[in-house]
Amino acid sequence: MSTDTLNERVLRVNGKDIFVADTGTGPPVVLLHGGGPGASGVSNYSRNIEPLAQHFRVLVPDMPGYGRSAKGVDGSDPFGYLADHIRGMLDVLGIDRAHLVGNSYGGACALRLALDTPHRVDKLVLMGPGGVGTTRGLPTAGLKSLLGYYGGDGPSLDKLRTFIHTYLVYDGDAVPDSLIQTRYESSIDPEVVANPPLQRPSSPRTLWRMDFTRDPRLARLATPTLVMWGRDDKVNKPRGAAMLGRRMPNADVLLTANTGHWVQWERADFFNAVTTAFLKG
């Protein structure tokens, strides 16, 4: 993906720096990336920004704790913290309403933002979002790998390669070594190692806050929503798609074949076409 057309800047939001890339014209669409080690907005959506920017103004932040944004996330209410900062980013940019597109951790951020302030969100696209049945029962092998990255003997290139090849995508051979290397270098930033943005819940109250299926507001959220979930997702359980379809009054559900946790990357052309059609309505 060419980055020549990206307007990159750092905004001051709630006393913290938030990096955002901005391109295209039209209704604003915010792309919120997942919480894997070394993740960032532009890298996670490298196959989607240009196609979507043909129809929309595309905003791609680095989530708090990642990339070029300020490090550290409030561990007592991580999804609320992320949502507050992305909403604050919209305030700084003078955007009243936007479409939100979120993968995994970013999907949890998007859903929390919509639950807290539904008047700020036009439509939601959620790809394998966190917080949907992930806090009950035993975690998936992929989630264990993700949460254990900074534990034990600390981060390593082998740990990251195993997570990406084995758990993040359906076809690990499709992921170039250069992408893994770039993410590894970002993941070992000393500030991130000292305070990883994605950690195991610190208390039962935090666990409750991070489970959207316990939130009664979910059944009242009228925001038009498209839920896309990889049938072979090994990080967040695909049954979460049907769960959201049952709970949310205006949610369409799409389960994609031969796809892991990274729908927007693995099935980029399909994702771009379906997302564009859904957002344009």
FIDRENPA-957916 format. One record per residue (C-alpha): x, y, z. Coordinates in Angstrom, 3 decimals, always signed. Layout:
BEGIN
<mivex u="X" v="Y" w="Z"/>
...
***
This chain:
BEGIN
<mivex u="+0.000" v="+0.000" w="+0.000"/>
<mivex u="+1.261" v="+3.476" w="-0.885"/>
<mivex u="+1.279" v="+5.874" w="+2.039"/>
<mivex u="+1.872" v="+8.948" w="-0.135"/>
<mivex u="-1.734" v="+10.102" w="+0.202"/>
<mivex u="-1.928" v="+9.670" w="+3.980"/>
<mivex u="-2.084" v="+12.779" w="+6.104"/>
<mivex u="-0.353" v="+11.687" w="+9.311"/>
<mivex u="-0.514" v="+13.634" w="+12.556"/>
<mivex u="-0.448" v="+13.310" w="+16.313"/>
<mivex u="-3.411" v="+14.710" w="+18.242"/>
<mivex u="-3.599" v="+15.580" w="+21.915"/>
<mivex u="-6.567" v="+13.658" w="+23.337"/>
<mivex u="-7.438" v="+13.568" w="+27.042"/>
<mivex u="-3.859" v="+14.532" w="+27.846"/>
<mivex u="-2.398" v="+11.743" w="+25.689"/>
<mivex u="-0.930" v="+11.639" w="+22.181"/>
<mivex u="-2.960" v="+9.743" w="+19.578"/>
<mivex u="-1.446" v="+9.134" w="+16.148"/>
<mivex u="-3.897" v="+9.087" w="+13.234"/>
<mivex u="-3.573" v="+8.703" w="+9.465"/>
<mivex u="-6.267" v="+10.421" w="+7.390"/>
<mivex u="-7.119" v="+9.999" w="+3.700"/>
<mivex u="-10.050" v="+10.170" w="+1.287"/>
<mivex u="-13.227" v="+12.224" w="+1.281"/>
<mivex u="-16.809" v="+11.482" w="+2.183"/>
<mivex u="-18.509" v="+10.113" w="+5.312"/>
<mivex u="-15.895" v="+9.416" w="+8.005"/>
<mivex u="-14.923" v="+5.808" w="+8.690"/>
<mivex u="-12.620" v="+4.951" w="+11.601"/>
<mivex u="-10.560" v="+1.745" w="+11.297"/>
<mivex u="-9.647" v="+0.326" w="+14.714"/>
<mivex u="-6.936" v="-2.335" w="+14.806"/>
<mivex u="-6.533" v="-5.401" w="+16.996"/>
<mivex u="-4.446" v="-5.850" w="+20.109"/>
<mivex u="-1.759" v="-8.289" w="+18.971"/>
<mivex u="+1.900" v="-7.566" w="+19.787"/>
<mivex u="+3.342" v="-4.810" w="+17.607"/>
<mivex u="-0.007" v="-3.949" w="+16.002"/>
<mivex u="-0.709" v="-0.542" w="+14.476"/>
<mivex u="-3.495" v="+0.989" w="+12.438"/>
<mivex u="-1.900" v="+1.431" w="+9.024"/>
<mivex u="-0.136" v="-1.955" w="+9.088"/>
<mivex u="-3.266" v="-3.856" w="+10.159"/>
<mivex u="-5.396" v="-2.222" w="+7.471"/>
<mivex u="-2.746" v="-2.054" w="+4.744"/>
<mivex u="-5.017" v="-3.914" w="+2.306"/>
<mivex u="-8.124" v="-1.859" w="+3.036"/>
<mivex u="-7.279" v="+1.833" w="+3.357"/>
<mivex u="-6.958" v="+2.719" w="-0.329"/>
<mivex u="-10.075" v="+0.805" w="-1.497"/>
<mivex u="-12.224" v="+2.307" w="+1.266"/>
<mivex u="-10.801" v="+5.802" w="+0.691"/>
<mivex u="-12.350" v="+5.761" w="-2.783"/>
<mivex u="-15.718" v="+6.144" w="-1.045"/>
<mivex u="-15.068" v="+7.531" w="+2.436"/>
<mivex u="-12.845" v="+9.711" w="+4.554"/>
<mivex u="-10.768" v="+7.009" w="+6.241"/>
<mivex u="-9.235" v="+7.653" w="+9.661"/>
<mivex u="-6.728" v="+5.102" w="+10.949"/>
<mivex u="-5.474" v="+5.710" w="+14.491"/>
<mivex u="-2.917" v="+3.780" w="+16.448"/>
<mivex u="-4.906" v="+2.650" w="+19.468"/>
<mivex u="-3.722" v="+3.852" w="+22.892"/>
<mivex u="-0.770" v="+1.712" w="+23.908"/>
<mivex u="+0.285" v="+0.930" w="+20.326"/>
<mivex u="+2.378" v="+2.312" w="+17.484"/>
<mivex u="+2.995" v="+6.027" w="+17.628"/>
<mivex u="+0.268" v="+6.694" w="+20.202"/>
<mivex u="+0.944" v="+7.183" w="+23.913"/>
<mivex u="+1.617" v="+4.005" w="+25.834"/>
<mivex u="-0.395" v="+2.669" w="+28.734"/>
<mivex u="-4.046" v="+1.621" w="+29.081"/>
<mivex u="-6.282" v="+1.750" w="+32.156"/>
<mivex u="-6.327" v="-1.900" w="+33.222"/>
<mivex u="-9.454" v="-1.501" w="+35.361"/>
<mivex u="-11.629" v="-0.681" w="+32.321"/>
<mivex u="-9.560" v="-1.141" w="+29.153"/>
<mivex u="-12.407" v="-1.075" w="+26.616"/>
<mivex u="-13.841" v="+2.066" w="+28.206"/>
<mivex u="-10.428" v="+3.710" w="+28.149"/>
<mivex u="-9.952" v="+2.944" w="+24.467"/>
<mivex u="-13.467" v="+4.148" w="+23.606"/>
<mivex u="-12.983" v="+7.413" w="+25.509"/>
<mivex u="-9.793" v="+8.188" w="+23.591"/>
<mivex u="-11.199" v="+7.352" w="+20.163"/>
<mivex u="-14.273" v="+9.476" w="+20.925"/>
<mivex u="-11.920" v="+12.227" w="+22.075"/>
<mivex u="-10.037" v="+11.920" w="+18.789"/>
<mivex u="-13.302" v="+12.512" w="+16.921"/>
<mivex u="-13.955" v="+15.553" w="+19.126"/>
<mivex u="-10.551" v="+17.036" w="+18.313"/>
<mivex u="-11.179" v="+16.464" w="+14.596"/>
<mivex u="-14.631" v="+18.059" w="+14.833"/>
<mivex u="-16.458" v="+14.877" w="+13.776"/>
<mivex u="-19.877" v="+14.397" w="+15.377"/>
<mivex u="-20.688" v="+10.969" w="+13.897"/>
<mivex u="-18.674" v="+8.290" w="+12.138"/>
<mivex u="-18.809" v="+4.693" w="+10.985"/>
<mivex u="-16.622" v="+2.450" w="+13.150"/>
<mivex u="-14.817" v="-0.610" w="+11.791"/>
<mivex u="-13.049" v="-2.711" w="+14.426"/>
<mivex u="-11.079" v="-5.949" w="+14.488"/>
<mivex u="-10.663" v="-7.879" w="+17.759"/>
<mivex u="-9.509" v="-5.356" w="+20.416"/>
<mivex u="-10.560" v="-2.578" w="+18.054"/>
<mivex u="-13.959" v="-4.234" w="+17.656"/>
<mivex u="-14.386" v="-4.185" w="+21.424"/>
<mivex u="-13.448" v="-0.496" w="+21.438"/>
<mivex u="-15.979" v="+0.250" w="+18.679"/>
<mivex u="-18.775" v="-1.645" w="+20.410"/>
<mivex u="-18.101" v="+0.018" w="+23.762"/>
<mivex u="-18.053" v="+3.456" w="+22.143"/>
<mivex u="-21.422" v="+2.734" w="+20.506"/>
<mivex u="-22.923" v="+1.451" w="+23.757"/>
<mivex u="-21.740" v="+4.481" w="+25.727"/>
<mivex u="-22.601" v="+7.107" w="+23.091"/>
<mivex u="-24.791" v="+5.604" w="+20.327"/>
<mivex u="-25.494" v="+9.042" w="+18.851"/>
<mivex u="-21.833" v="+9.260" w="+17.789"/>
<mivex u="-21.889" v="+6.112" w="+15.616"/>
<mivex u="-23.581" v="+5.722" w="+12.236"/>
<mivex u="-22.815" v="+2.058" w="+11.515"/>
<mivex u="-20.611" v="-0.646" w="+13.011"/>
<mivex u="-18.513" v="-3.297" w="+11.287"/>
<mivex u="-17.086" v="-5.778" w="+13.801"/>
<mivex u="-14.577" v="-8.498" w="+12.882"/>
<mivex u="-14.084" v="-11.109" w="+15.602"/>
<mivex u="-14.519" v="-8.486" w="+18.356"/>
<mivex u="-13.160" v="-9.032" w="+21.836"/>
<mivex u="-15.463" v="-9.164" w="+24.830"/>
<mivex u="-18.036" v="-11.468" w="+23.203"/>
<mivex u="-18.000" v="-14.661" w="+25.222"/>
<mivex u="-14.225" v="-14.500" w="+25.628"/>
<mivex u="-14.358" v="-13.964" w="+29.400"/>
<mivex u="-16.422" v="-17.063" w="+30.208"/>
<mivex u="-14.973" v="-20.552" w="+30.306"/>
<mivex u="-11.476" v="-21.476" w="+29.238"/>
<mivex u="-9.706" v="-19.066" w="+26.858"/>
<mivex u="-8.855" v="-20.230" w="+23.351"/>
<mivex u="-5.333" v="-21.383" w="+22.552"/>
<mivex u="-4.895" v="-18.253" w="+20.451"/>
<mivex u="-5.929" v="-15.961" w="+23.298"/>
<mivex u="-3.548" v="-17.780" w="+25.656"/>
<mivex u="-0.730" v="-17.243" w="+23.172"/>
<mivex u="-1.642" v="-13.582" w="+22.811"/>
<mivex u="-1.898" v="-12.878" w="+26.529"/>
<mivex u="+1.274" v="-14.849" w="+27.265"/>
<mivex u="+3.477" v="-12.995" w="+24.797"/>
<mivex u="+5.067" v="-10.717" w="+27.415"/>
<mivex u="+5.094" v="-13.355" w="+30.149"/>
<mivex u="+7.578" v="-16.112" w="+30.928"/>
<mivex u="+10.891" v="-15.359" w="+29.278"/>
<mivex u="+9.457" v="-12.244" w="+27.603"/>
<mivex u="+8.744" v="-11.357" w="+23.983"/>
<mivex u="+10.637" v="-13.027" w="+21.164"/>
<mivex u="+10.508" v="-13.262" w="+17.404"/>
<mivex u="+9.720" v="-16.990" w="+17.648"/>
<mivex u="+6.794" v="-16.333" w="+19.995"/>
<mivex u="+5.356" v="-13.749" w="+17.615"/>
<mivex u="+5.869" v="-15.931" w="+14.548"/>
<mivex u="+4.087" v="-18.811" w="+16.280"/>
<mivex u="+1.154" v="-16.588" w="+17.271"/>
<mivex u="+0.722" v="-15.174" w="+13.774"/>
<mivex u="+1.300" v="-18.386" w="+11.802"/>
<mivex u="-0.640" v="-20.688" w="+14.124"/>
<mivex u="-3.413" v="-18.571" w="+15.590"/>
<mivex u="-3.897" v="-15.229" w="+13.838"/>
<mivex u="-4.505" v="-16.368" w="+10.256"/>
<mivex u="-5.807" v="-19.452" w="+8.459"/>
<mivex u="-2.786" v="-19.704" w="+6.148"/>
<mivex u="+0.358" v="-18.743" w="+8.024"/>
<mivex u="+2.536" v="-19.080" w="+4.926"/>
<mivex u="+0.718" v="-16.100" w="+3.402"/>
<mivex u="+2.168" v="-13.720" w="+6.016"/>
<mivex u="+5.498" v="-12.239" w="+4.864"/>
<mivex u="+8.481" v="-12.378" w="+7.213"/>
<mivex u="+8.898" v="-8.615" w="+6.812"/>
<mivex u="+5.511" v="-8.025" w="+8.469"/>
<mivex u="+6.414" v="-10.264" w="+11.398"/>
<mivex u="+9.786" v="-8.550" w="+11.797"/>
<mivex u="+8.224" v="-5.090" w="+11.780"/>
<mivex u="+5.650" v="-6.096" w="+14.369"/>
<mivex u="+8.309" v="-7.693" w="+16.551"/>
<mivex u="+10.399" v="-4.522" w="+16.580"/>
<mivex u="+7.347" v="-2.512" w="+17.638"/>
<mivex u="+6.430" v="-5.053" w="+20.307"/>
<mivex u="+9.739" v="-4.678" w="+22.154"/>
<mivex u="+9.468" v="-0.921" w="+22.678"/>
<mivex u="+10.631" v="-0.589" w="+26.335"/>
<mivex u="+7.485" v="+1.360" w="+27.280"/>
<mivex u="+5.288" v="-1.408" w="+25.892"/>
<mivex u="+7.278" v="-4.186" w="+27.554"/>
<mivex u="+6.998" v="-2.362" w="+30.889"/>
<mivex u="+3.222" v="-1.940" w="+30.539"/>
<mivex u="+1.657" v="-4.141" w="+27.823"/>
<mivex u="-1.629" v="-2.679" w="+26.554"/>
<mivex u="-3.388" v="-6.061" w="+26.437"/>
<mivex u="-3.230" v="-8.007" w="+29.686"/>
<mivex u="-5.235" v="-10.557" w="+31.611"/>
<mivex u="-8.134" v="-8.889" w="+33.510"/>
<mivex u="-6.933" v="-7.680" w="+36.882"/>
<mivex u="-10.138" v="-8.326" w="+38.869"/>
<mivex u="-13.625" v="-9.890" w="+38.623"/>
<mivex u="-15.071" v="-6.396" w="+38.150"/>
<mivex u="-12.765" v="-5.779" w="+35.187"/>
<mivex u="-13.748" v="-9.158" w="+33.760"/>
<mivex u="-17.426" v="-8.198" w="+34.017"/>
<mivex u="-16.813" v="-4.867" w="+32.289"/>
<mivex u="-15.041" v="-6.654" w="+29.439"/>
<mivex u="-17.944" v="-9.023" w="+28.679"/>
<mivex u="-20.515" v="-7.382" w="+26.410"/>
<mivex u="-22.909" v="-10.310" w="+26.795"/>
<mivex u="-23.477" v="-9.154" w="+30.381"/>
<mivex u="-24.351" v="-5.594" w="+29.270"/>
<mivex u="-28.123" v="-5.043" w="+29.035"/>
<mivex u="-27.552" v="-2.130" w="+26.654"/>
<mivex u="-26.523" v="-4.553" w="+23.908"/>
<mivex u="-30.134" v="-5.637" w="+23.312"/>
<mivex u="-31.180" v="-1.984" w="+22.922"/>
<mivex u="-28.352" v="-0.874" w="+20.617"/>
<mivex u="-30.139" v="+0.035" w="+17.384"/>
<mivex u="-26.970" v="+0.902" w="+15.443"/>
<mivex u="-26.910" v="-0.984" w="+12.104"/>
<mivex u="-24.141" v="-3.542" w="+12.537"/>
<mivex u="-22.313" v="-5.997" w="+10.309"/>
<mivex u="-20.560" v="-8.789" w="+12.210"/>
<mivex u="-17.874" v="-10.628" w="+10.221"/>
<mivex u="-16.151" v="-13.589" w="+11.806"/>
<mivex u="-13.623" v="-16.028" w="+10.411"/>
<mivex u="-15.007" v="-19.565" w="+10.643"/>
<mivex u="-11.520" v="-20.760" w="+11.654"/>
<mivex u="-10.793" v="-18.008" w="+14.206"/>
<mivex u="-8.557" v="-19.474" w="+16.947"/>
<mivex u="-8.402" v="-16.300" w="+19.057"/>
<mivex u="-12.037" v="-15.310" w="+19.598"/>
<mivex u="-14.606" v="-18.083" w="+19.292"/>
<mivex u="-16.703" v="-17.884" w="+16.087"/>
<mivex u="-19.860" v="-18.687" w="+18.050"/>
<mivex u="-19.665" v="-15.066" w="+19.205"/>
<mivex u="-21.048" v="-14.076" w="+15.801"/>
<mivex u="-24.344" v="-15.864" w="+16.390"/>
<mivex u="-24.429" v="-14.498" w="+19.932"/>
<mivex u="-24.285" v="-10.917" w="+18.659"/>
<mivex u="-26.823" v="-11.742" w="+15.969"/>
<mivex u="-29.274" v="-12.904" w="+18.634"/>
<mivex u="-28.669" v="-10.027" w="+21.044"/>
<mivex u="-28.390" v="-6.991" w="+18.761"/>
<mivex u="-31.618" v="-5.856" w="+17.085"/>
<mivex u="-29.993" v="-4.673" w="+13.822"/>
<mivex u="-27.007" v="-6.969" w="+13.380"/>
<mivex u="-26.295" v="-8.886" w="+10.176"/>
<mivex u="-23.892" v="-11.796" w="+10.612"/>
<mivex u="-21.414" v="-13.111" w="+8.063"/>
<mivex u="-19.184" v="-16.130" w="+8.712"/>
<mivex u="-16.257" v="-16.331" w="+6.285"/>
<mivex u="-14.767" v="-19.642" w="+5.155"/>
<mivex u="-11.048" v="-20.495" w="+5.348"/>
<mivex u="-10.433" v="-17.399" w="+7.469"/>
<mivex u="-8.856" v="-16.901" w="+10.870"/>
<mivex u="-8.904" v="-13.874" w="+13.143"/>
<mivex u="-7.738" v="-11.313" w="+10.579"/>
<mivex u="-10.679" v="-11.100" w="+8.155"/>
<mivex u="-9.746" v="-7.709" w="+6.698"/>
<mivex u="-6.268" v="-8.958" w="+5.750"/>
<mivex u="-6.941" v="-12.562" w="+4.760"/>
<mivex u="-10.059" v="-11.814" w="+2.694"/>
<mivex u="-9.228" v="-8.247" w="+1.748"/>
<mivex u="-11.083" v="-7.934" w="-1.581"/>
<mivex u="-14.174" v="-9.590" w="-0.151"/>
<mivex u="-14.003" v="-7.502" w="+3.019"/>
<mivex u="-13.563" v="-4.237" w="+1.114"/>
<mivex u="-16.510" v="-4.918" w="-1.181"/>
<mivex u="-18.890" v="-6.054" w="+1.559"/>
<mivex u="-17.905" v="-3.259" w="+3.968"/>
<mivex u="-18.283" v="-0.596" w="+1.276"/>
<mivex u="-21.717" v="-1.896" w="+0.279"/>
<mivex u="-22.872" v="-2.084" w="+3.898"/>
<mivex u="-21.657" v="+1.384" w="+4.874"/>
<mivex u="-23.057" v="+2.996" w="+1.744"/>
<mivex u="-26.354" v="+1.284" w="+2.482"/>
***
